[in-house]
Each structure stands twice: as structure tokens, then as C-alpha cells.
Amino acid sequence: MNLFLWYPKCSTCKKAYQTLLDQNIKVECRDIKENNPTKEELQQWWEKSGVELKKFFNTSGLIYKELNLKEKLPTMTTDEQLKLLASNGMLVKRPILITENKVIIGYKDYQKMEG
């Protein structure tokens, strides 16, 4: 089963979810604020994604800005970054779609996705 991490009040997340439904792609939804990812999950998804860890941060979020993470992230270790992401789901970029073969971070045009 595909896992879809989202914030249900987010219009972009809703749009991404509807796109998946329109393509008959079955997903298990998980509210990223109510049930934030663990450090272990984030590490697995990050390794599977092939992107830099910074892409997992919600850089437009209030918490990111309040913690001044733009300045702090470059000096943090990978372990510190993963722990920070796991501490608050609102720090994590959303939506995230985890399939058997890939991890898609943020809303992209999910056209041509395979069910």
C-alpha cells in the first residue's frame, strides 16, 4: 500500500490527494501533524528518495522560520536534522507519497503515476 503523508487542512495536499484518487491510486493517508514521522521512517524515506535531506524540510513553514533553520541546517549533522524533523510534523515538507519504488516530496503533478 502507498503511504500518503499530508496535512488535511492544506489546499496543496488536498489537490495532490484528489489527483491520486482521480488516477485510482490507492493510498493510506496519515496526518503529518497528528502522527508525525519517526526518525527511523524519515531516514528510510530520505535514503530511498535520493534527494538531499534539506528537501524534507517545510522551508515556508512558521516553525522553520522561528527556529532560524535556514542558518542552522548547514551546520547540523544528518542525525540532528532527522531528530528535528521527527520532533514536529509541521517541520516536514508535505505532502509526501511513499510507494514501493519511490518517495515524492511536495506536490508534483502526479500525472503518469502508476497504481
N, C-alpha and C positions, 0 to 999 in steps of 0.2 A: 504494500500500500504506500502511496505517495504521502508525504507529510507536508502540510502547508502551515507555516507559522505566520500569523497575522495579528493585527490589532483591529478587531471588528469595527471600531469607530472610524477607522482610516479609509477615506474615499479611494485612495490608490489601491489599498488592499482589497476593497470590495470589487473594484474594477478587475483586478487580477483574478480574484476568485470567480467572478462571473465568466471571464474568458475561459478559465479552466472548465467550468460547467458547460459552457457552450460547445466545447470540444469533447465532451463526455470523458474528461479526465477525472478519475475518482481520486479524491484526496481526503485525508484525515486532517481536520482543522484543529489548530492549537493556538489559543490566545496567548500571544507572546508576553503580555503584561501579567496575566493571571498564572501562567505556567511557563516562566522563562527557562530558556535552555540551560542545561548544566555545563560546567566547564568541559567535561568529557564529550558531551554532544557537540559543543562548539568546535572542539579540537578535531573531531572526526569530520565534521562538515567542512571545516576550513581546509583540512588536508585533501578531502575529496574534491573541493571546488577548484583548486589550482589558482586561486587569486590571493592577493596579499591580504593579510588579516585586517588591515585598516578598512577594507571594503565591508566588513561585518558591522562597523560602527555607524549608527544613525547620526551622521555629522550635522544634520539640520535640527536635531532634537535639542530641547531646552537643557536636559541634563548634560549632554555633551558640551554645550557651551558654558554652563555653570561650572563644570569641573575643569574648564580650560584645557580640554583634551587635545585640541589642535597643537598646543605647545608641548603637552606632556607625553603623548603617544610615541613620538620618535625616540624618547629616552627609556621607554618601558620595555621590559622583556616580553617575549611571547607569552610566557606563563602569567605575568602580571596582567597583560591585556585580556587573556582568556578569563581570568578570575574576575576582572572588572566587568566584562560582558555578561558573565554568568550572574553577577550581583543584581542586575536590574534589566529586565526585558526591554525597557524603553530605550536602553542604550544600543540595542541591536537593530540594525537596518532591517526593514520589512517591506514587503513580505519575503519569506524565504520558502522556496519549493525544493524539497529533497526527494529525488527519485532514486531508483535503483542505480542509475548511471551518472547522475549529475546533481549539482546543487546550484540553484539560481537565486542570487541575492538581489533584492529590489525588484520592482516591477519592470518587466521587459515585455515586449509584445510576445505573448506565449503562442503565437501562430506557429504552426508546423510542429507543435509538441506531439509526442506520441503518447497514446494512452497506455 
